[in-house]
């Protein structure tokens, strides 16, 4: 006769094996799309326009996407789109953009993306100011959502903000 513990243990092992297989499939690199999807210079834009037409976005929209590997080896893939009307009606991005408007904050973000994540590592860099000033800038970036605490005195750019941050930096180039 099978006991409840044995039955639950067997089911748990099978579920764990199935779950591990699903996670492995999700984490493995996706095969590249067929070459036909890459036809033309604006294949991403053409796909976005098709999606807008299907969803009834009459005024169009913006799509941004990225596949990034940081110097630390971390990889991020991300995409999002927004309708033009929503972007023009929004009043919230001023604080987020203002946080990026200081050269020391931009340098801190670059250093953190590059692997320097502790306050001690950041304080050791030249031209960033005093430890108190660095903490002030880190608080500003955290309040605006560009950083988050990742342990005691450790900071990181949240994964969902890595590509958007790089998009903002790319858009600000002349």
Buried (B, 14 or more C-beta within 10 A) or exposed (E): EEEEEEEEEEEEEEEEEEEEEEEEEEEEEEEEEEEEEEEEEEEBEEEBBEEBEEEEBEEEBEBBEBEBEBEEEBEBBBEEBEBBEEEEEEEEEEEBEEBBEBEBBBBBBEBBBEEBBBBEBBBEEEEBEEEEEBBBBBEBBBEBBBBBEBEEBBBBBEEEBBBBBBBBEEEEEE
